[in-house]
């Protein structure tokens, strides 16, 4: 039966396109490399390489095997790295997927305290769309994710809500007349709206809220950065839904007012997400313990 080392030999030959180069890299003789490839081809009942004077090239069967072997080797490397960091908090890397909101309004103080106690831990933050962050979490490239609901998850991810909040509808000075009494969503569609762009949980949440009440919304502006929304509202570029934590108290004096709705907006949550597939490093466990305590 083929061993892991046999597939490593195959992968090196495929990458180098040469048996002699692979032999030098692996510190093996060329006959040993050749026998290993022949043994694999016999066991798999497939021709993996085409030989020529210039070297070797993969067949379609070889390309298929190479794709899966590469993924397997990457996962093995990830596992080795994680295992090497399990035993100690003195060194290591903590990879976290976040958004601007979850970083600024929830995670930041925890990271400050963690770095204070363990200054040699390197923390890498990935600011990307939720779908990309979830892909990286499921692939083992990040240890934890901090995202806001709504989220579409499967059983490979453990999701724990750690902070709850409400979104509010805000208006700038030119629209203050709308703040004098409660409004129906259907009465607001004639006004310009500022929303987060597609592929964000904030956009999915707002569109779901409107759809639930059979109202269609077409924003004037779609933004990639939530902190830009309040300044744009202040300059009367449109109405906007935004987490209440984003609107500082001083804004409500002159620049921004809240529009109260007849329709109740459901609360949202910041959630910490971890993989059920990959083991947690010691640094990851320490951060989770601080969050859950």
C-alpha positions as CSV (number, residue, x, y, z in Angstrom):
1,X,0.0,0.0,0.0
2,X,1.2,3.5,-0.9
3,X,2.7,5.5,2.0
4,X,2.7,9.2,2.6
5,X,6.3,9.4,1.6
6,X,5.4,7.9,-1.8
7,X,2.9,10.8,-2.5
8,X,5.5,13.3,-1.4
9,X,7.9,11.8,-4.0
10,X,5.1,12.1,-6.6
11,X,4.4,15.7,-5.7
12,X,8.1,16.7,-5.9
13,X,8.5,15.1,-9.3
14,X,5.4,16.8,-10.5
15,X,6.6,20.2,-9.3
16,X,10.1,19.8,-10.6
17,X,9.1,18.1,-13.9
18,X,12.2,16.0,-13.5
19,X,13.1,12.8,-11.7
20,X,16.8,13.9,-11.4
21,X,15.9,17.2,-9.8
22,X,13.4,15.5,-7.4
23,X,16.1,13.0,-6.4
24,X,18.4,15.8,-5.4
25,X,15.8,17.7,-3.4
26,X,14.7,14.5,-1.6
27,X,18.2,13.1,-1.2
28,X,17.2,9.9,-3.0
29,X,18.6,8.0,-5.9
30,X,16.9,8.3,-9.3
31,X,16.2,4.5,-9.4
32,X,14.4,4.9,-6.0
33,X,12.3,7.7,-7.4
34,X,11.5,5.7,-10.5
35,X,10.5,2.6,-8.5
36,X,8.3,4.8,-6.2
37,X,6.4,6.3,-9.2
38,X,6.0,2.9,-10.8
39,X,4.7,1.4,-7.6
40,X,2.1,4.3,-7.4
41,X,1.1,3.8,-11.0
42,X,0.6,0.1,-10.5
43,X,-1.4,0.5,-7.3
44,X,-3.6,3.3,-8.7
45,X,-3.8,1.5,-12.1
46,X,-3.1,4.8,-13.8
47,X,-0.2,6.4,-15.8
48,X,0.8,9.5,-13.8
49,X,3.7,10.9,-16.0
50,X,4.7,11.0,-19.6
51,X,8.4,10.7,-20.1
52,X,10.5,12.6,-22.6
53,X,14.1,13.8,-23.1
54,X,13.1,17.1,-21.5
55,X,11.8,15.5,-18.4
56,X,8.4,14.4,-17.3
57,X,4.9,15.9,-17.6
58,X,1.7,14.9,-15.8
59,X,-1.1,13.0,-17.5
60,X,-4.7,14.0,-16.7
61,X,-4.7,11.3,-14.1
62,X,-1.5,12.7,-12.7
63,X,-3.0,16.3,-12.6
64,X,-6.0,15.0,-10.7
65,X,-3.8,13.2,-8.1
66,X,-1.5,16.2,-7.8
67,X,-4.5,18.5,-7.0
68,X,-5.6,16.3,-4.1
69,X,-2.1,15.5,-2.9
70,X,-1.3,19.2,-2.7
71,X,-4.4,19.9,-0.6
72,X,-3.5,17.0,1.7
73,X,0.1,18.1,2.1
74,X,-1.1,21.7,2.9
75,X,-3.4,20.4,5.6
76,X,-0.6,18.3,7.0
77,X,1.7,21.3,7.2
78,X,-1.1,23.3,8.9
79,X,-1.5,20.4,11.4
80,X,2.2,20.3,12.1
81,X,2.3,24.1,12.7
82,X,-0.7,23.9,15.0
83,X,0.7,21.0,17.0
84,X,4.0,22.8,17.4
85,X,2.1,25.7,19.0
86,X,-0.2,23.7,21.2
87,X,2.2,23.3,24.1
88,X,3.2,26.9,24.8
89,X,1.8,30.4,24.9
90,X,5.3,32.0,24.8
91,X,5.4,32.1,21.0
92,X,3.1,31.4,18.2
93,X,0.7,33.0,15.7
94,X,-3.0,33.7,16.2
95,X,-4.9,34.2,13.0
96,X,-8.3,35.9,13.3
97,X,-10.9,36.9,10.8
98,X,-12.8,40.1,11.7
99,X,-14.9,43.0,10.4
100,X,-14.4,46.7,11.2
101,X,-17.3,46.6,13.6
102,X,-16.4,43.4,15.5
103,X,-12.8,44.5,15.9
104,X,-13.5,48.1,17.1
105,X,-16.5,47.4,19.2
106,X,-15.8,44.0,20.7
107,X,-12.5,42.2,20.1
108,X,-10.0,45.1,20.5
109,X,-9.9,45.2,24.4
110,X,-9.4,41.4,24.5
111,X,-6.5,41.6,22.2
112,X,-4.9,44.4,24.1
113,X,-5.0,42.4,27.3
114,X,-3.8,39.2,25.6
115,X,-0.8,41.0,24.2
116,X,-0.1,42.6,27.5
117,X,0.2,39.2,29.2
118,X,1.8,37.3,26.2
119,X,3.8,39.9,24.2
120,X,5.5,37.3,22.0
121,X,2.3,36.0,20.5
122,X,1.9,37.3,16.9
123,X,-1.7,38.2,16.0
124,X,-2.7,38.4,12.4
125,X,-6.0,40.0,11.6
126,X,-7.9,39.3,8.3
127,X,-10.5,42.0,7.3
128,X,-12.5,40.4,4.5
129,X,-16.1,39.5,3.5
130,X,-17.8,37.1,5.8
131,X,-17.9,34.4,3.1
132,X,-14.2,34.6,2.6
133,X,-13.5,34.5,6.4
134,X,-15.7,31.4,6.8
135,X,-13.9,29.7,3.9
136,X,-10.6,30.4,5.6
137,X,-11.9,29.2,8.9
138,X,-13.1,25.9,7.3
139,X,-9.8,25.5,5.6
140,X,-7.7,25.9,8.7
141,X,-6.1,29.2,7.6
142,X,-7.5,31.2,10.5
143,X,-8.1,30.1,14.1
144,X,-11.2,32.2,15.0
145,X,-13.7,34.5,13.4
146,X,-15.7,37.4,14.9
147,X,-18.7,38.2,12.7
148,X,-22.2,39.7,13.0
149,X,-25.4,37.9,12.2
150,X,-27.1,36.9,10.0
151,X,-24.7,34.0,9.1
152,X,-25.2,30.9,7.0
153,X,-23.3,28.1,8.8
154,X,-22.9,24.3,8.7
155,X,-22.0,21.9,11.5
156,X,-18.3,22.3,10.8
157,X,-18.4,25.7,12.6
158,X,-19.1,26.3,16.3
159,X,-20.9,29.7,16.7
160,X,-21.4,31.4,20.0
161,X,-23.1,34.8,20.3
162,X,-21.1,37.1,22.7
163,X,-22.6,40.5,22.2
164,X,-26.1,41.7,21.2
165,X,-27.1,45.0,19.6
166,X,-29.8,46.7,17.6
167,X,-29.6,48.6,14.4
168,X,-31.3,52.0,14.2
169,X,-32.4,54.2,11.3
170,X,-30.7,57.7,11.3
171,X,-31.2,60.9,9.3
172,X,-29.2,64.1,8.7
173,X,-30.6,67.6,9.1
174,X,-32.4,67.8,5.8
175,X,-34.5,64.8,6.9
176,X,-35.2,65.8,10.5
177,X,-38.9,66.1,9.7
178,X,-39.1,62.3,9.4
179,X,-38.0,62.1,13.1
180,X,-41.0,63.9,14.5
181,X,-43.2,60.8,14.4
182,X,-42.9,57.0,13.8
183,X,-42.6,56.0,10.2
184,X,-43.7,53.0,8.1
185,X,-41.0,51.4,6.0
186,X,-43.2,51.7,2.9
187,X,-43.4,55.5,3.4
188,X,-39.6,55.8,3.3
189,X,-38.8,54.2,0.0
190,X,-39.0,57.5,-1.9
191,X,-36.0,58.8,0.1
192,X,-32.3,58.0,-0.7
193,X,-30.7,55.2,1.4
194,X,-27.1,54.5,2.2
195,X,-26.3,50.8,2.8
196,X,-23.3,48.5,3.1
197,X,-22.4,46.7,-0.1
198,X,-23.4,43.2,-1.0
199,X,-21.7,40.2,0.6
200,X,-21.9,41.8,4.0
201,X,-24.0,40.6,6.9
202,X,-25.3,44.2,7.4
203,X,-26.6,44.3,3.9
204,X,-28.2,40.9,4.1
205,X,-29.9,41.8,7.4
206,X,-31.4,45.1,6.0
207,X,-32.6,43.4,2.8
208,X,-34.2,40.6,4.8
209,X,-35.9,43.1,7.1
210,X,-37.4,45.0,4.2
211,X,-38.4,41.8,2.4
212,X,-40.2,40.5,5.5
213,X,-42.4,43.6,5.3
214,X,-42.8,43.3,1.5
215,X,-40.9,46.5,0.8
216,X,-38.1,46.9,-1.8
217,X,-35.1,49.1,-1.1
218,X,-32.8,50.5,-3.8
219,X,-29.8,52.3,-2.1
220,X,-28.3,55.4,-3.6
221,X,-24.9,54.4,-2.1
222,X,-23.4,51.1,-1.3
223,X,-20.3,51.3,0.9
224,X,-17.5,48.9,1.9
225,X,-16.7,50.7,5.1
226,X,-19.4,51.2,7.8
227,X,-17.6,54.1,9.6
228,X,-18.3,56.2,6.5
229,X,-22.0,56.0,6.8
230,X,-22.5,58.5,9.7
231,X,-20.5,61.3,8.0
232,X,-22.5,60.7,4.8
233,X,-25.8,60.9,6.7
234,X,-24.6,64.1,8.4
235,X,-24.0,65.6,4.9
236,X,-27.6,64.7,3.9
237,X,-26.7,62.1,1.3
238,X,-29.4,59.7,2.6
239,X,-30.9,57.7,5.4
240,X,-29.1,54.8,6.8
241,X,-29.5,51.8,9.1
242,X,-26.5,51.4,11.4
243,X,-25.7,49.6,14.7
244,X,-26.4,52.0,17.6
245,X,-22.8,51.7,18.8
246,X,-21.6,53.5,15.7
247,X,-23.4,56.7,16.5
248,X,-21.7,58.6,19.2
249,X,-23.9,60.5,21.7
250,X,-22.6,63.9,20.6
251,X,-23.9,63.3,17.1
252,X,-27.5,63.3,18.3
253,X,-27.2,66.9,19.5
254,X,-27.3,68.7,16.1
255,X,-26.1,66.4,13.3
256,X,-28.0,63.1,13.5
257,X,-31.4,62.1,14.7
258,X,-33.1,58.7,14.9
259,X,-36.1,57.8,12.9
260,X,-38.4,55.5,14.9
261,X,-40.3,52.8,12.9
262,X,-43.6,51.1,13.4
263,X,-41.9,47.9,12.3
264,X,-39.7,46.3,15.0
265,X,-36.1,45.5,14.0
266,X,-34.8,42.2,15.3
267,X,-31.6,42.3,17.3
268,X,-28.3,41.1,15.9
269,X,-25.3,39.5,17.5
270,X,-21.6,39.5,17.3
271,X,-20.5,35.9,17.3
272,X,-17.2,34.1,17.9
273,X,-16.8,31.3,15.4
274,X,-14.3,28.4,15.6
275,X,-13.8,25.3,13.6
276,X,-15.0,21.9,14.7
277,X,-12.4,20.3,12.4
278,X,-9.1,21.8,13.4
279,X,-7.5,21.8,16.9
280,X,-7.2,25.1,18.8
281,X,-3.7,26.4,19.6
282,X,-2.8,27.4,23.1
283,X,-3.2,31.1,22.2
284,X,-6.6,30.5,20.7
285,X,-7.8,28.7,23.8
286,X,-6.5,31.5,26.0
287,X,-8.4,34.1,24.0
288,X,-11.6,32.0,24.1
289,X,-11.3,31.5,27.9
290,X,-11.0,35.3,28.4
291,X,-14.1,35.9,26.2
292,X,-16.2,33.2,27.8
293,X,-15.3,33.8,31.4
